[in-house]
Amino acid sequence: MTSTHAFWLAGRQATGEDTLDVTSPWDGRLVGTASVPTDAQVEEAVAAAHAVRDEFAATPAHVRAAALDHVSRRLVERTEEIAQLITAENGKPIKWARGEVGRAVSVFRFAAEEARRYNGGEAQRLDTDAGGAGRLALTRRFPRGTVLGIAPFNFPLNLCAHKLAPAIAVGAPIILKPAPATPLSGLILGELLAETELPAGSWSILPVGNDRMPALVQDERLPVISFTGSDKVGFAIMDSVPRKHITLELGGNGAAVVLADYASEKDLDWAATRIATFSNYQGGQSCISVQRVIADTSVYERLVPKIVEAVAKQGTGDPTDAGTDVGPLVSEDAARRVESWVDEAVKAGAKLLAGGTRDGASYAPTVLADVPADTTLACEEVFGPVLSLTKVDGEAEAFAAVNDSKYGLQAGVFTHDVQAAFRAHSALEVGGVIVGDVPSYRADQMPYGGAKQSGVGREGVRFAMEDYTYERVMVFTGLAL
């Protein structure tokens, strides 16, 4: 895993003048070296994508679908190799890395299926008014143009897949920028795409530094931007190019609500186990990890010790060990930031129930109660294995607590009451409500995205395809309808 990885320029391998070392956040060893494209090579990739956009849009659906199917199959064949690479460069425990590869397999398969049935056209009679006599409208969707996909480090394979696969499915060329901390998993996708018959220039994977992102964002030949990352960077992109079509998948501080009816021992055991697992999986480095638990006063005292016990059972340590649940954060700086936020909250009066210690890039699974509302931990996305517990009196107070946040990605509501579930769906200012489970559930084919500062637009293969395209209507005149 210590070789130099070429990047992918207009569908072919290339190397630049500089390189980027990728190191393991667990032990600091060199995982591999990525070649970094020059400015001239980036320009070549963008120019090639711009030039091929009409050809790619006209590529038969079966060709695009076959390419996507091929990548899906090849991911299955190389699952263990790729999972080990994810673990090496990201620090993600191998159990979660294998799951990420499985999800990417599905993303490309879903995209292949959608490519075959998408854009079939919808006919609409216009003679519902007298002025439309003899007229028929046919509506189809067409690519908006070349996509700039910007992926984060926390799902270095699957979130690259969520950029690439929908673009290929609709015939939109794409320039993919993987995260500088974890570029190698994204480059693997280039190996698989290069085995297909997609037009040259229709895709490039360029591991350029974040300092070179503004030039790509500003390039008028890239009219569509799909960004996953922090709200600060995402909204800065939107503000800088307000006339582009932009999808932003940003942060969150996911809340799990436990209502009064979720009160049996079995109920609370399930809720505690799910909360403990998904506040800590991948080191809490997921936008929909559980950061807040909001529990009704009638169940709170019984739930808290169950959560603390379940958190204590989370296996920590070497991410290559199949028994590890929680590995390191992506860097020691990230762990130091989490440490400072927890220390601030404790000094302000929060009660530390578990964890609260750091060892290099690793931060112990942590549980806090009564976190003051004005602390950083209460207001921001922690992106670490930290959980805060809050007691509320009733459903209305619980839902108000969820909404008392600048974020609104997903929320989980533990209840058996169908009416309460529908009230939650109406009241909660989030992009998704998961009933009977934590907010961390995501199926890759469902619409995924947030409200408020959690983003704009939706991912999930078909929904991203809609973002990458626009409707164009054609009206026939003088028909015998």
Secondary structure as GFF3:
##gff-version 3
##sequence-region A 1 481
A	DSSP	beta_strand	4	5	.	.	.	ID=ss1
A	DSSP	beta_strand	7	9	.	.	.	ID=ss2
A	DSSP	beta_strand	12	14	.	.	.	ID=ss3
A	DSSP	beta_strand	18	23	.	.	.	ID=ss4
A	DSSP	beta_strand	30	36	.	.	.	ID=ss5
A	DSSP	alpha_helix	39	51	.	.	.	ID=ss6
A	DSSP	alpha_helix	53	57	.	.	.	ID=ss7
A	DSSP	alpha_helix	61	77	.	.	.	ID=ss8
A	DSSP	alpha_helix	79	90	.	.	.	ID=ss9
A	DSSP	alpha_helix	94	117	.	.	.	ID=ss10
A	DSSP	beta_strand	122	125	.	.	.	ID=ss11
A	DSSP	three_ten_helix	130	132	.	.	.	ID=ss12
A	DSSP	beta_strand	136	143	.	.	.	ID=ss13
A	DSSP	beta_strand	147	150	.	.	.	ID=ss14
A	DSSP	alpha_helix	158	170	.	.	.	ID=ss15
A	DSSP	beta_strand	174	177	.	.	.	ID=ss16
A	DSSP	alpha_helix	184	193	.	.	.	ID=ss17
A	DSSP	beta_strand	203	205	.	.	.	ID=ss18
A	DSSP	three_ten_helix	210	212	.	.	.	ID=ss19
A	DSSP	alpha_helix	213	218	.	.	.	ID=ss20
A	DSSP	beta_strand	224	228	.	.	.	ID=ss21
A	DSSP	alpha_helix	231	240	.	.	.	ID=ss22
A	DSSP	beta_strand	245	249	.	.	.	ID=ss23
A	DSSP	beta_strand	255	258	.	.	.	ID=ss24
A	DSSP	alpha_helix	265	280	.	.	.	ID=ss25
A	DSSP	three_ten_helix	281	284	.	.	.	ID=ss26
A	DSSP	beta_strand	292	296	.	.	.	ID=ss27
A	DSSP	alpha_helix	297	312	.	.	.	ID=ss28
A	DSSP	alpha_helix	332	347	.	.	.	ID=ss29
A	DSSP	beta_strand	351	354	.	.	.	ID=ss30
A	DSSP	beta_strand	358	359	.	.	.	ID=ss31
A	DSSP	beta_strand	362	363	.	.	.	ID=ss32
A	DSSP	beta_strand	366	369	.	.	.	ID=ss33
A	DSSP	alpha_helix	376	379	.	.	.	ID=ss34
A	DSSP	beta_strand	386	392	.	.	.	ID=ss35
A	DSSP	alpha_helix	395	403	.	.	.	ID=ss36
A	DSSP	beta_strand	407	408	.	.	.	ID=ss37
A	DSSP	beta_strand	410	414	.	.	.	ID=ss38
A	DSSP	alpha_helix	418	427	.	.	.	ID=ss39
A	DSSP	beta_strand	432	435	.	.	.	ID=ss40
A	DSSP	beta_strand	451	452	.	.	.	ID=ss41
A	DSSP	beta_strand	455	456	.	.	.	ID=ss42
A	DSSP	alpha_helix	461	467	.	.	.	ID=ss43
A	DSSP	beta_strand	469	476	.	.	.	ID=ss44
###
